[in-house]
């Protein structure tokens, strides 16, 4: 039986409304509220448009799902390749915890069963090494593993030939200690890594470099002018009397590599006190609560740096900071026999509170050295009010210089 053929008969012009004009259709007074009288032609047109919209939305959703799956597959392949290279020890032995999270549990069990060169201590050290913020301070008590964490942090990018890192200390003697520690770690993490003594630079098999140098005078920071680094670190940053060095180094933070552009990092460590303790405390500790990211603020005005009007990111912070507090109790290796803790407890009160408790509020020579943020935070506003209207002696509570190292 032959299929039926539909023959379209031109509609009677008398049954069609006039061609659709602009504006909303006229309401029919005989119809219920919000009901409009539309022509068959208009009804058909709207039906086609609705179907096209639904089909377009459905196609867009499917395309987004496909793109998301492709990204996931690419990420899994990259993570698997990194783990494989690390287990073979050919290019690198660095394993990122984020890569393990993406892969099946059997892979993590395999890695856990392998010899481990360095594993961050759970808590602050792990928080510091996994922080995605651009500018992070790891500061507080002595013995928390800050310097070793600073050495380990740039290793996550040393597989990239375009990686350029810079690690600073105030004096050459202090820098020598960092270099000695790096020689214990880097060749094991990246077989074939070479330290070039003449240039004080680590060169990794991929071609990535990490420059160890010192800066004893603030004005000498301009010798980095014209250079670019995607990772910048300063150990014991409170040894610099002002934020000039740290602010200038931010102008050197850049990269043309697409991967590294997404992970530009500035990392610093510090103990409370020091000639620069005042500005470090103001920039990181007073700006927000610990372990919580916040928009970077201007040190003078206290206002958050934001993108200007007219920019696609208008109103959003330019970049984020975070303060990760360090404690001696987070380092099980130094806490094991208690000897180092005993040495810190034997210090004078101001030094003890800085180096053992990681207290940023104590100031040497202050009117109330017993003040503690954790115990007296509820009276902080009242004391500030006294400072503004009382004698100069109390003035040192909030604005005195911090002199301990």
N, C-alpha and C positions, 0 to 999 in steps of 0.2 A: 504494500500500500504506500503510495507516494506521500511524502510529508506535505502537510498543509503549507501553503504560502500565504503570508499576510500581506494584504494590499492596503496601503495607506490611502485613505480618502481625505482630500483636503477638507478641513473643518469649515462649517458655515460661518462666514465672517460675522454674521449677525449674533452668533453665540459667543464670539470672542470679545473681550473688552478691548478698548482702545490700547495702543502701544503704551507700555509702562512708562510713566513719567518719573520725574525726580520726586523725592520725598517719600514719606510713609503712605501706605494705602489708606484710603478713606474708610473710616469705621462705619459699619452697617448698623443703623439704629435698631433693626429688628433682630440682630444677633446678640448673644450673651456678651457680658463685659469682656474686653480684651480680645474679642474675636474680630477678625478682619475678613472682608470679602475680597478674595483674590481670584484672578482668572486661572483657567486651566494651564495656559502658557506659563504664567508666573509660578504656579505650583510645580510644574515640571522642571522649570529652571532651578528653583530652590532645591528640589530633590537631587538633581544632578550635582549641584554645588556641595550639598551636604555629603553626598557619597564620595566626591572627590576629596573633600577635607578629611573625612575619616580614613580614606585610603592613604592620603599623604601622611597623616599622623601615624598610622600603622607602619608604613614603610620607614618613617624616621625612627620609630622605636626599634624596629628590627635592625636598622643600620647601626644605632647606638649600641645595641646588644652585641652585634658582630664586632664593632670596633673595640668594645670593652673586653670581649673574649680574645681578640687578637693581641691586645695589650697584655692580658694575663698570660697568654701563651708565651709571648716574647719575654716577659718578666721571669717566668718559670725557667725558660731556656737559659737566660742570663744567670739566674741564681744557681741553677744546676751546674753550669760551666764554671762558675766561681768556686763552688764547693769541690768540684772534681779537680780543678787546678790546685786548690789548697791541700787536698788529700794526697795528691801526687807530689806536691812540693816543688813543682817545676818553675812556676812563675811567682807564686805567692803562697803563703800559708795563713793568710788572714781570712777569717770567716766572719761575716757580718751576721749578727743575730736576726736581722730582718730577712736575710736570704733563707735562713733556716725556717723561719715562720711560714714562708710561702710553700715550702716543700713538705712532703709526707714525713710523719714521725719517724719512720725507719731511717731517714737520712740524718736526723738529729741524733738518733741512737748511735749511728755509725761515727758521727763526729765526736760525740761524748766518749766513745770508746777509744779514740785516737789520742796520742800524747798532745797535751795542751801547753803551748809556750807561754801564753798570757791569757787570762780570763778576768774580766773586770769584777771587782767585788760587788755583790748585790747591794743596792742602795744608791747613794750619791754618785759613786764612781760610774756605775752603770747608767745612771740618769744623765750624767755629763756626757758620756761617750755616745749616747743615743739621741741627744738633744737636736732637734731640727732647726732651732732658732739661729739666726746669723751671728749674734753676739752673746756669748755665754761666759759668766764668771764662775769658776769653781773655787770657792774661798771659805776660809774658816779655820778650824783647829789644825795644829801641826800634826803630821803623821797620818793624814787621811788618804794619802796616795795621790795627791794632786799632780805632782811633777811627773810621775810615771804615766798617769792618765793623759797628760798633755803630750807626752812622747808617743803614746799609742794612737791618739786621735787622728793624725794625718795619714796613718798607714792605710786607711780605708780607700784612699784615692791614688795610691802609688802604683796601681795597675794601669793607670791612664798616663800615656806618654806626655800629655800636656799639663800634668799636675806640677805646680810650682808652689812650694811652701816656704815660709819664713818663720824661724823660731828665735826669739830674742831673750837675752837676760841683761841685767844692768852692767855687770862687770865681766871681764874675761875669766877670772877665777871661778865665778859661779857658772859660767858657760861651760867650762871644762868638765865640771861635774855632770852636766846634762849630756855632753858628748860621750863621756865614759859609760853612762847608763844606756845611751842609744846603741853603743857598740855591743852591748849584751843582748839587745832585743832585735834590732833591724836585720842583721844577717840571718837570724833564725826565721824571721817572718818572711823575708824575701831573699832566698838563696841567690847569690851573685851580686847583692847590693855592695857598693864600694863607697868608703868615706874618703874623699879627696882632701887631704890635710891642708894643702896650699890654699884651697878656696873654702875650707871648712864646710863642705857640702856633701850630702849623701846623694849618690846617683844610683837609681834603682834599675833593674834589668829592662823595664819598659821605657826608660828614658826620663822618668819622673825625677824631680830633684827636691831636696829639702835643705835649705841654707840655715846653718847655725851661726849666729853672730851676736855681738853685744853692742850696746848703745849706752855709754856712760854719760853723755851730755845730750840734753833734749834737742838742742839746735842741730845736732848731727843727723837727725832723722831725715833731713832733706836729701841725704845721700841716696835715699831710695827713690828719689824723684825719677819718673820715667819708667820705673819697673812695675811689673804686674805679678800679683800672687793671688791664688784662689783660696789659700789657707794661711792665716797669720796667727801666731801664738806668742804670748809674752808670759814668762814665768815670774812670779812675784811682782806683779804690776804696781803694787803700792810703793815700790822703791822709786817711782817717778813722781816728782812733786806736783805735777799738774797733769791734766788730761791731754796736753798738747800732742805728745807722742802717739797716744792711742787714737786721737782724732785724725791726725795726719795719716797714719797707717791705713785708716779706712778709705782714704783716697787711692790707695794702691791695690785695693781689693777688687779684682776683676779677672775675667777670663773670656776667651772667644770660643772655648769648647762648650758645646751644648750641654753635655753631662755636668761639667763642672760649674756652669752658670747657674744650675739649680741648687748647688751646694756650696756657695761662697761662705766661708767660715772665719770668724774671729774668736779666738779662745784665749782666756787668761786665767791665771791662778793667783791667789794672794792669801796671806794671813792678815788678820785685823791689825790696824796700826800702821806704822811706817809714815814717812813724810807725805805720801800721797794717799793715806788712808781716808782722808776727809772726802776727796772727790770720788774715790771708788765706792765708799759708803753711800754717797749721795746719788751716784749713777745707778747702782744696782740694789743695794740693801734697802734704802729708804724709798725707792721708786715703786716697789711692789713686794708682795709676800714671796717667800722662797718657793722654788720649784714651779712657779707659774709664769708663763710667758706674758710679756707686756710690750706695748709699742715703745720704741726708743724715744727718750725725752731729751730736750735741750737742757744742758746742765745749768745754764744761767736762769732761764725763764721757767723751767719745769713743764713746758708745753710739749706735747707729743709731736714728733716730726711726721707730717702727713703730706700726701700728694696734693698738689695745688688744684684749684678749680679748673675745669676744662680737660683735665687728664682723665683717662679711662678708669683710673684707680682713685679718683678724687675723694679725699676724706679718709682714705685708708692709711695706716702707718707705713712709713718708708721701709722699716725693718723691725724685727722683734729682738728683745733681749730676755735673758733669764739669769737668775742667781741660784746656783746649786750649793747649798751649805755643806761643808766637810766636817766630819767629826772623827776623832781618833778611834772611837768604838766601831767605826765602819771598816777598819783595817784589821782583820783577824791576825795578820802576821805580826804586827807590833803589839797587839793586845794579848798575845798568847802567854808570855811570861810576866807581863805587868811591869817590866823594868822601865820602859820608856814612859809609861803613865806615871810611875813613881817620880821620875826626873821632872816631869811637867808639874806635878803636884807640889814639888819642893820649891818652885819659883815664887818670887814676890807676887802679891795679889794681882796687880795689873797685868803682869806678864802671864800669870797662870790663867786668868780669865780669857786672855786673848788666844793663847796657844793651846790650852787644854779645852776650854769651853767654846772657843770660836766666837767670843763676844765682841761685837763691833761697836758697842755703846760706851765701853769704858775708855776714859781718857786720862793719861798720866797727868797728875797735878790737878785733876778736877775737884770741884767742891764736894761731890758725892761719888767717890769711886765705887761705892757699893751698889750704884744704880744698875739695874738689869732690865733689858727690854722684856724678857719673859716674865719677870716678877712685878714690874712697875709700869707696864705699858698703859694701864688705865689712867695714870696720872701724867702721861707725857704732855698732853695738851695744856694742862695746868702749869707745868714747869715752863713750857714755851711762853706762856702768858707772863710768867714772872720774869723771864729773860728780857722781854720787850719793855718792861716798865720798872725793873729793879736795878740793883747795883751791878757794876762791871764784874765783880767777883763771880757771880752766877753765870755770867756771859759765857764762860768756858764750857758749860755743860753741853751746849749745842754747837758752838762754833770754834772750840779750841782745837789746836793742832794735835795730830796723833803721831807720837814719836817712837813707839815700839816697832820693832821690825815685823 
